Amino acid sequence: MKYIFGNWKMNLSRSEAVALATSLREAASGGRVSAQALLAVFPPNCWLDAVSEALRDSPVEYGGQHCHSSIKGMFTGETSPAMIAELGAKWCLVGHSERRRTFGESVLECAARCAGAVNAGLQPVICVGESGTEQNEGHTVKIVLEQLKPCLAALSPTAKPLIAYEPVWSIGTGKLPTNGQIAEVTAMLRAETGEQIPVLYGGSVTPDNARELSQIPGVSGFLVGGSSLDADKFLKIAAEATEK
Ligand code: PEP
């Protein structure tokens, strides 16, 4: 099974989001998605309701891009994980590098949001990854573990998280780590979690590189940004990742 997850970030109008979700639903119902691929999309939270309607009774799953740690309260502008779950979402991204680095979310805040997602019945996708400087200075493993460990520590034993390893310098840049670098970090993350938690790779995944990346040992799928905004590209990534 390969997880093919699409992070739409702050893109698409309501009608574009519904049209994209509808294309994915039609591809799945038309037998154009391998049973070996689990597709999920992460629309802007304000389009989740419309996307949930478009994906009703479809195997294509969906989730939030971000949630608060609390179920409700005085948190203007935030979205409760329970609200996301109420829309039938199964997943929530936590600690995407844009949240950590652009919005200054600390490792402890990410851990609290992770616990909040699980409390609401969502499966967190814990995003971790080093900057270019951190990579050049040889700090990848240290940084990734510093981001991951508080999240794992905040989870109940029954939680079913995924990890997305996304080098920040690879996101939206077209630059990729070597297969060996990805394999090394993936193996380390799997060892750290007792091989219990699937590890996705994220960063400049396209239809052209998806097959090779999917064959890296330990890579259980992808978190896709830019290429997930186009149904054909996203479906091609799923097809390439599950090609025998
Ligand atoms: C992302 O932001 O999670 C991501 C992987 O983006 P892109 O695929 O555009 O590099």
Residues whose N, C-alpha, C, O or C-beta is under 5 A from the ligand:
A	BS01	PEP	N7 S170 I171 G172 T173 G202 G203 S204 V205 L223 V224 G225 G226 S227
